Amino acid sequence: MAHEMAHCFARTLLVSILLAAAGEACAQDDVLRRAYAAIEERTQAEFEFKMAGITRQLLGSGAPVARIAPIKERMKMLTYNRAVLFASCADEAEKDRPLNAPRIPWENNLVMTTCVEIKVGHLQKFSELAAYADFFFPERIESCGEQSRLPEQEKTLAPYAFLQIAGPKLYDFPRYNECLMTR
């Protein structure tokens, strides 16, 4: 009888632990989604501001209007990736916070700001390397991109409606950068 009770208690404990872990995973996913949704308006404003500047610069240089479309597509991809990077940093910053601890505003959260600094640095490095690779090794862009994709994150966070990306892609930029320079 005592053995059966111990076995039943162990099974109940295991189920409780598994349910708590599942609940925690859902809560983390919720942080990711909420952070992503929270920055949509700001992300759109930044995208529109940058595209207006790029368009003005291209048209002012006398470049053909057709050059705007591929630049706009790359800007959409970079904007989508940047927003997801920011949301993933918010998620990471919340991950280790005790449940009863007060939230720290993003701009004052050292984990958050450090994460954003590092990840956006990789994204900026990619922008520079991609321009170089486009000129010297154009075949690397697509193959390295496919090797560096993050399909699970693509399923979790779709691009904002204003981006209207056909076949949205999220990338592991440190891996992408390394591939561009070593293949």
N, C-alpha and C positions, 0 to 999 in steps of 0.2 A: 504494500500500500504506500509506504513512504517513498519507495523507488518510483512508483507510478506518478506520485505527486511531484517529485523532483524532475522527472522526465517531462511532465506536463508544464511545469514552471519554466524549464529550460526552453521548451518549444514556444511558450508564450513570450518569453523574454526575447528570443530570436525574432519572432514576428514583430514585436514592438520596435526592436532595433531597426529592422528592415523598413517598417513603415515610417519611422522617424527619419531615416536616411532618404527615403523617397520624398517625404514632405520637405526636407531640407533642399533637395535637388530641385523640386518645383519652385520653392521660394527663391533660390538662386536664379533660376530661369526667369522668374518674375522680375527680379532686380534688373537683369539684362534687358528684358523687353521694355520695362518702364523707363530705364535710362535712355534707351534708343528712341522711344516715343517722345521723351522730354526734350530732346535736342533737335527734333525734326524742323521746327520753325526757324531756329537759328541756322541750321545746316542749309535750309533752302535759301535764306537771305544771303549767306556767304557764297553759295553756289551762283546765285543770280548776279551778285556783285562781281565775282571773279569772271564770269562769262561775259558780262557787259564790258569789263576792262579788256579782256582778250579780244573780243569782237572789235572794239574801238581801235585797238592797237593793230590788228590784222588789216582792217579796212583802211586805216590811216597809212599803212605801209604800201598800199596798192596791191596787196596779195589777193588772189582770186577768192571769191566768197566760198567756193567749194572747199577751201582749206579749213573752214570753221567746223564742218561736220565731224571729221575725225578727232579734232581737238576736243569738241564738246563731248564726244563719246568717252574719251580718256578721262576728262574731268568728271563725268558722271561716275565712272568706275572708281576714281580716286576719292570722290565725295562719299560714295557708299562705303568704301573701305574705311575711310577716316571716321565716319559716324559709328561704324561697328567697332572700331578700335577704341573709341571713346567709351562706348557702352560696355565693352568687355573690361575696360579698366575700372569703371564704376562697379561692375559685378565683382571684380577681383578685390577691390577695396572693401566691399561689404562682406566678402566671404568669411573673413576671420573675425569680424566684429561680433562680440558676444550679444546675444539676443536682447538683453536688458540695457546694453550700453547705448548712450545717445548717438544719433547719426552725426557725422562731421560733414559740414558743407563741402561739396566737391573741391572748391577752390582752396580750402584749408586742409584738405586730406592729403597727407604726405604720400601715402601709398598710391592714391589716385593721380596726383600731379607727377610723381616719378614715373608711373606706368605710362601716362599719356606722353610725357617727354620722350621716353625711350621708344615707344611704338610709333609715334609721329616722326621721330628721327629716322626710323627704318623706312617709313613711307616717303619721306623727303629724299632719302638716299636713293630709293627706287626711282623716283622721278628723274633724278640726275643720271642714274645708270641706264634707265630706259632710253633717254635721249641719246646717250652714247651708243648703246647697243642698237638702237634703231638705225643709226648711221653705219656702224662698223659690222654688226652681227645681227641683222634683222631676223634671221631664222631662229635666233635664241628666244626672242620675246614670247612667241606662242608656246614653244616646247617647255621653256622654264616656267611659264605661267601655269600650264597644265600640271606640272610636277609640284607646284606650290599652292594649289587650290585648297580651300577649306570647305568641302561640300556640306559637312554637317552644319556649319555655321550659316551657310547659304540657305539651308532648310529652315533654320531657326529664325533668322531675321531677313525678311525680304526687303528689297530696296524701297525707299519712299516712293509714293506715286509720282511726285514731281520729277523723279529721275527717269522714269520710263525706260528701263534698261532691258534689252532683249538678251536673255542668257546672262543674268547677273553673276559676277564672280567675286569671291572674297579670296584674299591671298595671305599666305604666311610670308611677309616681306623679307625677313632675314634670310629665309631659304631662297626666295626669288632672287634677291640681290646676289647671294653667293653663286647661284646657278648662272646668272648673267655673266659673271666675271670669271668663272672657272671652266666652262664647257669648251 
